[in-house]
Amino acid sequence: MKTILLTGGAGFIGSHLAGALLDTGIYRLICIDNLDDFYSPRLKRDNLERLLLNPHFRFVEADMTTLSLPEWQNICHGEQIGKIIHLAAKAGVRPSISDPAGYYRTNVIGMINLLEFARHAQVSQFIFSSSSSVYGDHPRVPWQESAEGLHPISPYAASKTAGEQIGAVYAHLHDIQFVALRLFTVYGPRQRPDLAVHKFYNLMKLGQPITLYGDGSTSRDYTFVGDIVNGIMAAIDFRSEERFNVFNIGSGRPVSLLDLVRALEDTMGKKADLRFTDEQPGDVKQTWADIARAGKFLHYKPQTTLTEGIEAFLQWKENATTVEY
């Protein structure tokens, strides 16, 4: 079996990816996560329950920003790590504005520590979870990976841009195949409570008002977590003479904030109480992925409609044992 080192595997996307990788029967996983309290660690422990039943899954609670090279080597117990999938990060545009140093420490210093381990361990491929936020408010849509003049407008976005740039340096200097996947607004079962679909569902369930920043016309390329996982798994099999590659992983279908609320209303059979306020610093008007390159080289093709994705989210939420509002 091949061993993959996965960071952030207790989180929303990471736990889905870990389950899919284990289900192939091909991989052993070493999962590192610090169970950061940005949202309830109890939810992350719930995500780990099924994974821990698999003998080919090993979980290590650790902070990658402080691990020394010998500590990384000890965690891996001498196993040959063929690939690293790096999902761990401090997430969120708005919180990054009040804690830029914390985002830099985790998303940049932590990334360098992991790349240093990858270099010494002679890891052949490093897959990095980047973000659509690197495009900033780029006016030309849909956004293509070749777009010039990227201007991230939040510390979170800047930290992801820096991650890509550092990855390009290590790919050049140390012959690591570095794949940056720019993920677009991910939603679905196990979603973080602060993200739109989950947050709006909770408020509607409690009969509380939803505050929308701006007039509700801002749009996002909402992408179901199952499609995201398929994109990441496709990247594992990607081969190229180019040592550094970037791909958009999105739905290719932007949805306005008001349309997202309407979709939730239709699925829940409940009307939302909407309130409007000023736009937030760091927010962009729209995100929209051009997924042609991912389609060509990764054979990536999103399958899940917004309605299907929200229905899957509701089914999970209504059967969840841990309730977080």
C-alpha positions as CSV (number, residue, x, y, z in Angstrom):
1,M,0.0,0.0,0.0
2,K,1.1,3.6,-0.7
3,T,1.3,6.0,2.2
4,I,-0.1,9.6,2.0
5,L,0.5,12.3,4.6
6,L,-2.7,14.3,4.9
7,T,-2.9,17.5,6.9
8,G,-6.2,18.9,8.0
9,G,-7.8,15.5,7.7
10,A,-10.2,16.0,10.6
11,G,-11.9,19.0,9.0
12,F,-14.7,19.4,6.5
13,I,-13.0,18.6,3.3
14,G,-10.2,16.6,4.8
15,S,-12.5,14.0,6.5
16,H,-14.4,13.4,3.2
17,L,-11.1,13.0,1.3
18,A,-9.7,10.7,3.9
19,G,-12.8,8.4,3.7
20,A,-12.6,8.4,-0.1
21,L,-8.9,7.5,-0.1
22,L,-9.3,4.7,2.4
23,D,-12.3,3.3,0.5
24,T,-10.0,2.7,-2.5
25,G,-8.0,0.1,-0.5
26,I,-4.8,1.5,-2.1
27,Y,-3.6,4.0,0.5
28,R,-2.5,4.2,4.1
29,L,-3.1,7.6,5.6
30,I,-1.2,9.5,8.3
31,C,-3.4,12.4,9.2
32,I,-2.1,15.4,11.1
33,D,-4.6,18.0,12.5
34,N,-4.3,20.3,15.5
35,L,-8.1,20.4,16.1
36,D,-8.0,24.1,16.1
37,D,-10.8,25.7,18.0
38,F,-11.8,28.2,15.2
39,Y,-14.9,26.0,15.3
40,S,-15.8,23.2,17.8
41,P,-13.1,20.5,18.0
42,R,-16.0,18.2,18.9
43,L,-17.2,18.4,15.3
44,K,-13.8,17.4,14.1
45,R,-13.7,14.5,16.5
46,D,-17.0,13.4,15.1
47,N,-15.5,13.5,11.7
48,L,-12.7,11.2,12.8
49,E,-14.8,8.5,14.4
50,R,-15.4,6.3,11.3
51,L,-11.9,7.0,10.0
52,L,-10.3,5.7,13.2
53,L,-12.0,2.3,12.7
54,N,-9.8,1.7,9.6
55,P,-6.5,0.0,10.4
56,H,-4.8,1.9,7.5
57,F,-5.6,5.3,9.1
58,R,-3.4,6.9,11.8
59,F,-4.3,10.2,13.4
60,V,-1.7,12.5,15.0
61,E,-2.8,15.6,16.9
62,A,0.0,18.1,16.2
63,D,0.6,21.7,15.2
64,M,2.6,21.7,12.0
65,T,3.9,25.2,12.6
66,T,6.1,24.0,15.5
67,L,7.2,20.6,14.4
68,S,10.9,20.1,13.8
69,L,12.3,17.9,11.1
70,P,13.1,15.0,13.6
71,E,9.5,15.3,14.9
72,W,8.1,15.0,11.4
73,Q,10.3,12.0,10.8
74,N,9.1,10.4,14.1
75,I,5.5,11.0,13.2
76,C,6.0,9.0,10.0
77,H,7.8,6.2,11.8
78,G,10.2,5.6,8.9
79,E,7.4,5.1,6.4
80,Q,8.1,6.2,2.8
81,I,5.7,9.1,2.2
82,G,5.1,9.2,-1.5
83,K,2.6,12.1,-1.5
84,I,1.5,14.9,0.7
85,I,-1.9,16.5,0.5
86,H,-1.9,19.7,2.4
87,L,-5.4,20.9,3.4
88,A,-4.6,22.3,6.9
89,A,-4.9,26.1,7.2
90,K,-6.5,28.9,9.1
91,A,-9.6,29.6,7.0
92,G,-11.9,32.5,6.5
93,V,-11.5,35.9,4.9
94,R,-13.1,38.1,7.5
95,P,-11.4,36.6,10.6
96,S,-8.0,37.0,8.8
97,I,-8.4,40.7,8.8
98,S,-8.3,40.8,12.7
99,D,-5.5,38.2,13.0
100,P,-3.1,38.6,10.0
101,A,-0.1,37.3,12.0
102,G,-2.0,34.1,13.0
103,Y,-2.9,33.4,9.4
104,Y,0.7,34.1,8.3
105,R,2.1,31.8,11.0
106,T,-0.2,28.8,10.1
107,N,-0.6,29.2,6.4
108,V,2.9,30.4,5.4
109,I,5.3,29.2,8.2
110,G,3.4,26.0,8.6
111,M,3.6,25.4,4.8
112,I,7.4,26.0,4.8
113,N,7.9,23.5,7.6
114,L,5.9,20.9,5.7
115,L,7.8,21.6,2.4
116,E,11.1,21.2,4.3
117,F,10.0,17.8,5.5
118,A,8.9,16.9,1.9
119,R,12.3,17.9,0.6
120,H,14.2,15.8,3.1
121,A,11.8,12.8,2.8
122,Q,12.1,13.0,-1.0
123,V,8.3,13.2,-1.4
124,S,7.5,13.0,-5.1
125,Q,4.2,15.0,-5.1
126,F,2.8,17.8,-3.0
127,I,-0.8,18.8,-3.4
128,F,-1.8,22.1,-1.9
129,S,-5.3,23.3,-1.1
130,S,-5.2,26.9,-2.5
131,S,-8.2,29.1,-2.8
132,S,-10.2,31.1,-5.3
133,S,-9.5,34.1,-3.1
134,V,-6.1,34.5,-4.8
135,Y,-7.9,36.1,-7.7
136,G,-9.0,39.0,-5.6
137,D,-11.6,41.0,-7.4
138,H,-10.2,40.2,-10.9
139,P,-12.6,41.7,-13.4
140,R,-12.2,39.1,-16.2
141,V,-14.5,36.2,-15.6
142,P,-14.7,33.2,-15.5
143,W,-11.3,33.2,-13.8
144,Q,-8.5,31.3,-15.6
145,E,-5.4,29.9,-14.0
146,S,-3.3,32.0,-16.4
147,A,-4.9,35.3,-15.3
148,E,-2.3,38.0,-14.7
149,G,-2.5,40.8,-12.2
150,L,-3.8,38.8,-9.2
151,H,-4.4,41.2,-6.3
152,P,-5.6,39.3,-3.1
153,I,-7.6,41.6,-0.9
154,S,-7.4,39.9,2.5
155,P,-4.7,38.4,4.7
156,Y,-6.2,35.0,4.1
157,A,-6.0,35.4,0.3
158,A,-2.4,36.7,0.6
159,S,-1.4,33.7,2.6
160,K,-2.7,31.3,0.0
161,T,-1.0,33.3,-2.8
162,A,2.2,33.0,-0.8
163,G,1.7,29.3,-0.4
164,E,1.5,28.9,-4.2
165,Q,4.6,31.0,-4.7
166,I,6.6,29.1,-2.0
167,G,5.5,25.8,-3.7
168,A,6.7,27.0,-7.0
169,V,10.1,27.7,-5.5
170,Y,10.4,24.2,-3.9
171,A,9.2,22.6,-7.2
172,H,12.0,24.4,-9.0
173,L,14.8,23.9,-6.5
174,H,14.0,20.4,-5.2
175,D,12.2,18.6,-8.0
176,I,8.9,18.2,-6.2
177,Q,5.8,18.0,-8.4
178,F,3.7,20.7,-6.8
179,V,0.0,20.9,-7.6
180,A,-2.0,23.9,-6.4
181,L,-5.7,23.4,-6.4
182,R,-7.7,26.6,-6.2
183,L,-10.9,25.5,-4.5
184,F,-14.1,27.5,-5.0
185,T,-16.6,28.0,-2.1
186,V,-17.1,24.4,-0.8
187,Y,-20.3,23.3,0.8
188,G,-22.0,20.1,1.9
189,P,-22.2,17.6,4.8
190,R,-19.8,18.4,7.7
191,Q,-19.4,22.0,6.5
192,R,-18.0,24.5,8.9
193,P,-20.7,26.3,10.9
194,D,-19.5,29.8,9.9
195,L,-20.0,29.2,6.1
196,A,-23.0,30.4,4.3
197,V,-25.1,27.3,3.7
198,H,-24.6,26.0,7.3
199,K,-25.0,29.4,8.9
200,F,-28.1,30.3,7.0
201,Y,-29.7,26.8,7.7
202,N,-29.0,27.3,11.5
203,L,-30.6,30.7,11.6
204,M,-33.6,29.6,9.5
205,K,-34.1,26.6,11.7
206,L,-34.1,28.8,14.8
207,G,-36.4,31.4,13.2
208,Q,-33.7,34.1,13.4
209,P,-32.9,36.7,10.8
210,I,-30.2,36.3,8.2
211,T,-27.9,39.3,7.7
212,L,-26.7,39.7,4.1
213,Y,-23.8,42.0,3.4
214,G,-24.6,44.2,0.5
215,D,-27.8,43.8,-1.6
216,G,-27.5,40.0,-2.0
217,S,-26.3,40.2,-5.6
218,T,-22.8,39.0,-4.8
219,S,-22.2,35.6,-6.2
220,R,-20.1,32.5,-5.4
221,D,-19.1,29.5,-7.4
222,Y,-20.6,27.0,-4.8
223,T,-19.0,23.6,-5.2
224,F,-20.2,20.4,-3.6
225,V,-17.6,18.7,-1.3
226,G,-18.0,15.4,-3.2
227,D,-16.9,17.2,-6.4
228,I,-14.0,18.8,-4.6
229,V,-12.9,15.4,-3.3
230,N,-13.0,14.0,-6.9
231,G,-10.8,16.8,-8.1
232,I,-8.2,16.2,-5.4
233,M,-8.2,12.5,-6.0
234,A,-7.7,13.1,-9.7
235,A,-4.7,15.3,-8.9
236,I,-3.1,12.4,-7.2
237,D,-2.8,10.6,-10.5
238,F,-1.7,13.7,-12.4
239,R,1.7,13.5,-14.1
240,S,3.5,16.3,-15.9
241,E,7.0,17.3,-17.0
242,E,6.1,20.7,-15.5
243,R,7.0,20.6,-11.8
244,F,4.5,23.3,-10.9
245,N,0.8,23.3,-11.9
246,V,-2.3,25.1,-10.9
247,F,-5.9,24.1,-11.4
248,N,-9.3,25.6,-10.6
249,I,-11.6,23.2,-8.8
250,G,-15.1,24.6,-8.8
251,S,-18.6,24.1,-10.3
252,G,-18.3,26.7,-13.1
253,R,-21.7,28.0,-12.1
254,P,-21.8,31.2,-9.9
255,V,-24.9,31.6,-7.7
256,S,-26.0,34.9,-6.1
257,L,-26.4,35.1,-2.4
258,L,-30.2,35.7,-2.8
259,D,-30.5,32.6,-5.0
260,L,-28.7,30.5,-2.5
261,V,-31.2,31.6,0.2
262,R,-34.1,30.8,-2.1
263,A,-32.6,27.3,-2.7
264,L,-32.5,26.8,1.0
265,E,-36.0,28.1,1.4
266,D,-37.3,25.7,-1.3
267,T,-35.5,22.7,0.2
268,M,-36.4,23.4,3.9
269,G,-39.9,24.6,3.1
270,K,-39.3,27.6,5.3
271,K,-39.1,31.4,4.6
272,A,-36.0,33.3,5.5
273,D,-36.1,36.6,7.4
274,L,-33.6,38.7,5.5
275,R,-31.8,41.8,6.8
276,F,-29.3,43.8,4.7
277,T,-26.2,45.7,5.8
278,D,-23.0,47.2,4.4
279,E,-20.6,45.1,2.4
280,Q,-17.7,43.7,4.4
281,P,-14.0,44.6,3.8
282,G,-12.1,41.7,2.1
283,D,-15.2,40.3,0.3
284,V,-15.3,40.1,-3.5
285,K,-18.2,40.7,-5.7
286,Q,-18.1,37.3,-7.4
287,T,-16.2,34.1,-7.8
288,W,-16.4,32.1,-11.0
289,A,-14.2,29.2,-12.0
290,D,-13.1,28.4,-15.5
291,I,-12.7,24.6,-15.1
292,A,-11.6,23.8,-18.6
293,R,-8.0,23.2,-17.7
294,A,-9.0,20.8,-14.8
295,G,-11.3,19.1,-17.3
296,K,-8.5,18.6,-19.8
297,F,-5.7,17.4,-17.6
298,L,-7.5,15.9,-14.6
299,H,-10.7,14.8,-16.3
300,Y,-12.5,16.8,-13.7
301,K,-16.2,17.2,-14.2
302,P,-18.5,18.4,-11.3
303,Q,-21.6,16.3,-11.0
304,T,-23.7,17.8,-8.2
305,T,-26.3,20.5,-8.7
306,L,-26.9,23.1,-6.1
307,T,-30.3,21.6,-5.2
308,E,-28.8,18.1,-4.8
309,G,-26.0,19.5,-2.7
310,I,-28.3,21.3,-0.4
311,E,-30.5,18.3,0.0
312,A,-27.4,16.2,0.9
313,F,-26.4,18.9,3.5
314,L,-29.9,18.9,5.0
315,Q,-30.0,15.1,5.3
316,W,-26.6,15.2,7.1
317,K,-27.6,18.1,9.4
318,E,-30.9,16.5,10.4
319,N,-29.2,13.2,11.3
320,A,-26.2,14.7,13.0
321,T,-25.6,13.6,16.6
322,T,-23.7,16.8,17.5
323,V,-25.8,20.0,17.2
324,E,-24.0,23.3,16.8
325,Y,-25.8,26.6,16.4
